[in-house]
Amino acid sequence: MSLVRLNIKGISYSQTQNGAYALILNEVDGDRKLPIVIGAFEAQSIAIALEKEIRPPRPLTHDLFKNFADRFDIVVKQVIIHKLVDGVFYSSLICERDKIEEIIDARTSDAIALALRFQAPIFTYKNILDKAGIYLKVNPQKDEEQQDSILLDDLVAEEIESTIQDDYKNKTLAELHTLLEQAVLSEDYELAAKLRDEISKR
């Protein structure tokens, strides 16, 4: 399977899920976007890494991981979003130490927060982009620089919301409860919050 390189387009606040954000990844050689629901802490960590001028007084968790890795000569070479199951993206950190490569499982939000700190490229497989990628209508009144701002405008946010919500509309209430239990057991609290919100709407 061929890999597609992604850049970070921006972050959008979720209008329907409290404390949730949508991270938008953009294919480098194309127009498709990949929206990924992330938590508030991860959104803040990614935004701080993107905004070079902002420096927290104490290291955040992802900064601590970077400092730890630097101390022990571990480098994150790249991040691969390798799987999509029931609207949840699964990622791997490709790490290297003493010319030995290791693959570490990670939540996509954490993987991207670390990729920024290590200046590591982000990839996904073409079939994942074919399945989950969307074309966003961009506000023509904004120039390119404004469109690439960290917080995306309401027009884009609404379109992302409708795309994300469609993931679970076809599930029965019993299926949603089963997915919620699995999410809690696997400590995927982002997905659990997403499922809980969908259940409460029924």
N, C-alpha and C positions, 0 to 999 in steps of 0.2 A: 504494500500500500504506500502511496506517495504522501509525503509530508507537505503541509502548507504552512508557511510562516505567517504569524499574526503579530500585529501591533496593538497597543492599547489605544482605543479611540476615546473613551471617557467613562464616567460613572453617572448613573441616573438614579435618583431616589424613587423607590417603589411607592406608588400612590395607594396601593391596596394592601400591602404587607408591611405592618409596623416594624420599623427597625431594619428593613431589608433594602438592598440596593441592587441595581443591575450593572454589572461590569460589561462594557462593550468592547469586544476584540474585533479588529478589522484585518481581513486578509491583505497581505502586502501587495500581491499582484492581482488584485481583483476588487470588487465592490461589495462583497458580502460581509455582513457583520454577524458576530456570534455573541448573543446576550447570555450572561451567566449570573444567576442570583447569588449574591454574597451577603454576609452579615455586616453590621455597622462597623465593628472593630476592624475587619479586614478591609472594608472600604476606606476607612480612615488611614490605615497603614499603607494602602496602595496610593492614596491621594498624597500623603506626606512624601512618599518615595518619588512620586511624579513631580511634585513641587519642590525643587531643589533648595529654594530659599527657606523652607520651613524645617527647623531642626528642633525636635523635642528635647527638653532639658535632660531627660533620662532615656535610655534606649528602650524602644518598644520591643515586644516579643520577637518580631522578625529581625530587628536590629541586633538583638542579643544572639540570635541564631547565626547571623552573619559574623559577628565578632568572635563567637565560639569557633565557627568554621575557619575563619582566618587564622586564629591562634593555632589550629591543628592542621593547617595547610589543606583544607578540604575546599574544593571549588565546585559550585553548581555550574555545569557546562551548558545545560539547556533544560527546558521544561517541555514535556509532551502531554497534551490533553489526548488521552488514548482511547477513552471509552465514554459512551453516552447510554445510560440505562434509565428509563422512566424519567427523563428530564434532568437527570443528575450527571454531571461531568466528572470523570475520574482522571487524575493526572499523575505523572511521575516526574521526579527530579532525577536528572542524569548527573551524578556527582563523580568527582575524580580526586584521588589522593595517591601520591607516589606512582602515578601512571596506571593505577588500577581503577577501573570504572565500576561504579555501583549504581543500582536503580532503586530509588526510594519512593514508596507510595505516599501521596500527599493530597489533601483537599486542593481543589483548583485555585481557590482564593489564596491559600497559603503559598502554593507553588508560584503564583504570579507575583505576590508580594516579595518573595525571595528572588525571583528572576530579575526584578527591578533592581534589587540591591546588589546582585552579582553581575548585573548588565548581561544577563544570559538571554538568548533568543527563546521565543515561545512558538511552539508548533502544535498543529493538530493534524489528524489524518483527513484526506480529501473526503472520505465517505461520511465523516462526522460533520464536516462543513456542508456537504450536500444535504444531509438530514436536518441539521439545526440552523444553518446559516440563513440570514434574511437580508433583504435589500431594504434599507431605511430611506425614506424620503427625507432629504436634507433641506433645511430652510434656505431658499435661494437668496434671501435678503442678507444672509450672514456670509462674510468672507471666509476663506479657508482657515485662517488662523483662529477665528472665533468658533468655527465648527469643531475644531480640535480641542476646545477647552475641556477641562476635567468634568465639570458638571454639564451634562447635555440638556438641551432645552425641552420644554414641555411636549412639543410635537413629537420628538423622538421618543421621549419617555412613555407617552401614551401608546405608541406603536409597539414598543418593547413589552409593555404590560400585557397587551392583548395577545402577543405571541407567547409569552410565558404562561399566561392563564390557560391557553388552549391545551397545554400539556396534560392537564388533569380534568378537563371538562368531561371527557368521555369515560372516566373511571366511575365505577359504582361506589356508594358509600362504604360498602364492605371492603372493596379493594383499597380505598383510601386509608381505612383504619389499619389494614394489613401492612401497607407501605409505611404508615406512621410508626407502627411497632418496630418494623425492620430498621427504619431510620434512627430511632432512639437507641436500639440495641447496637447499631454500628457507630453511634455517637455522631451521626451526621445531623447536627442541630439546625443547620440552614434548611435542609430538606424537611425536617420535622416541622419547623415553623411554617414553611410553605404549605405543607399538607394540612396542618392544623387550621390555617386560614381558609383553605378550600373547604374543609369539613364544616367549619362554622358558618359558611355561606349557604350550606344546603338546608 
